[in-house]
Amino acid sequence: MKRIAVAMICALAMLAGAATAQETRSTVATGEMKLADQPVYRLDFVIKELDDTKVINTRSYSMMLVSSGLNPGTGQKSSYGRIKAGYKLPVSSEKGPIYLDAGVEITASLFETQSGGLVIQNNTEVTSVAPASEGMSNSAAAPILRSMTADAKADISPGKAMLLSSVDDPASRHRFQVEVLATRLK
């Protein structure tokens, strides 16, 4: 009985190995590329806060994206990434504390066109508690949040920094700029 069970396990292992080998041969025959064979890009985002024309704050964020095959319908290779950094701000309510997100969230989709160009689709959100010096209340019960959101879709060139968006803060002379630099790593 044990010999039959061992023989069946060996037969199943051989069939699984043959199926994997067949799948690998068909992948190579159809020209599909493995994930490791795809181009890898590092996207470096810089968010600058300016007061009039003077840079008063700069933050940098990076993500790596791997092209993940052709997007059906557009014929473009695409990949997606997300960075979220910040904190939860507790706000009192009748049912207990409610937590609001504050910080930075960056999402990006990178498309490599068939002609070798790059297109980025980006969403950047920056949320922070408004300082008391802006004449607004920021008590624990009712903080005032400043928020900036920018959506952009643009052609970019690897190795060249590009301004994706520039947004004025309506409550001050501050401006937020989002720049990206794409670097092909392989």
N, C-alpha and C positions, 0 to 999 in steps of 0.2 A: 504494500500500500504506500509506504514511504517512497519507494522507487518510482511509482507512478506519479506521485505528487511532485517529486524533484524533476522528473522528466517533463511534466506539464509546465512547471515554472521555467525550465530551460528553454522549452519551445516558445513560450510567450515572450521571454527576453529576446530570443533570436528574431521573432516576428517584429517586435518593437524596434529593434536595431535596424532591421531591413526597411521598415516604414520610414524611420528617420533618415536613413541613407537615401531612400527614394525621394523624400521631400527635399533634401539638400540638393540632389541632382536636378530636380524640377525647378528649384529656386534659381540655380545657376543657369539652367537652360532658358528660362524665361527672362533673364536679365535683371531680376529683382535684386536689390542691394540689401545687405544686412545692415542693422543699425550701426555697427562699428565702421562700416564703409561710407557712411553719410558724412557730409561736411559738418564741422563743428564750429560754431561762432560764439564768441564772448561778446555780450552787449554790456557796455559800461554806460550807465545813466548818471548824469550830474544834474541835480536840482539846485538852482541858485535862487536866493532871495535877494532882491535888490531894493535899496531905498533910494528912489530917484534913479541915479546912475551908478551908485556905489554898492558893490557886492557886500552884503552884511552876513550872509550865511551860505554855506555850500555843503551839500551832502552827496555822497557817491554810493552807488549801488551797482552790483554786477550780477549777471546771470549767464549761464552757458546754455545754448540751444543746439540741438542736433536736428538736422533736417530729417523729416520722418516719412518721406515718400510723396507721391503725387497727390494733390488735392483733386478729387474727381470733379469735373465741371470747369475747373480753371486751368488744369494742367500744370499747376505750380507745386513745388515741394514746400511743405510748411512745418513749423514747429511752434510750441507755445511755452511760455514761462510766466511765473508769478513770484513777486517778492512782497512780503507784508511785514512791516516793522512798526511797532508802536506800543500802545498801552490801552487798557480798559479804564475809562473814567467813570467812577460810581456817581450816580445821581439819585437822590432820595425821591421816593414816590410813596403813595398810600399803601401799596402792596409790597414795599421793600425796595432795596436798591435796584436800579436799572443801570446797566453798563453800556456806555457809549464808546465806540472805537475812535481813537485819535492816533495819528501817526501818518505813515506813508504806505501806499499800496501801488505797486507798478505791475501791470500785466502787459505782455508783449507777444505778438505772433510774428514770426519771421517767415517770409515767403521767398524762396529762391526760384526765380523764373527760369524757363527753359533756355533763355538766352544768357543766363548767368548773372542777371541783375538781382538785387535784393529789394524787397518791399517790407517795411515794418508797419504793423498796426499796433498802436500803443494807447494805453489808458493809464494816466497817472492821477492819483488822488492824494492830497496833503490836507490833513485836518489837525488843528491844534486849538488849545484854549487861548482865547484872546487875553492879552495882558491887561491888567487893571488900568494901565496908563492910557489906554485907548478910550477911556471914559465909559467903559461898560462894566457892568457887574459880573464878576466871575466867582460868586459865592458857591459853596459846595451844593446848595439846593438848586441853583440855576446857572450853571456856567454858560458863557457865550463861546461858541465854537467858530473858529475861522476855517473855511474850507475852500480848496481850489481843486477843480477837476478839469483835466484836459484830455481830449481824444485826438489822436493824430494818425494819419496814414500817409506814408511818404516813401519815395525811392531814396535809398541810402547807398553810399559807396563804402565798401570795407576800407578801414584805415583812415577814414576822414570823419571828424566830428561834425554833427549836424544839429541845428536847433530844431526841435520838434514842435515846441509850443512856447508861447509867452503870454502870461495872463496877469492882468492888473488886479490888485486887491481893491475892491470898491470902497473899503473903509479907511484906506490909508494911501500913502504914496508908494507902497511896496509893489513889486512885480516879481512873479515867479517864472523862471525859465527852465525848460526841460531840454537837455541835450543828450544825444546818444552817439556812441562810437562803436561800430561793429568791427571786430577783428576775427578773421578766419584763422582758426587754430590748426585745422587739418583738412 
